[in-house]
Amino acid sequence: MNELKEQILDKIDVREPSMYKVILMNDNYTTMDFVIMILMMVFHKTHDEAQKVMLQVHKSGKGIAGVYPFEIAETKVKHVEALAEKHRFPLRCAMEED
């Protein structure tokens, strides 16, 4: 029985999941305070970390909010989009493979 178990385990290909960057995009309407709030609520950033990412978004047009496995990244993108829509901001969020 142990030999069969070892043969099966040898055939299983175990890999780390692909990681995805969740990216916030700059626009001319979403307030900096709202972006900071999103980064703290959805991405669990401290106020200082959120402020750094928000400034990166503001200055360079986009900023990385975090890096996660696919399903988590996808959920965070949808959460950001739902909050932005609820508060009537055009904040865009995307994900791309890391």
Secondary structure, DSSP 8 states (H G I E B T S, - for coil): -HHHHHHHHHH-------EEEEEEE--SSS-HHHHHHHHHHTT---HHHHHHHHHHHHHHSEEEEEEEEHHHHHHHHHHHHHHHHHTT---EEEEEE-
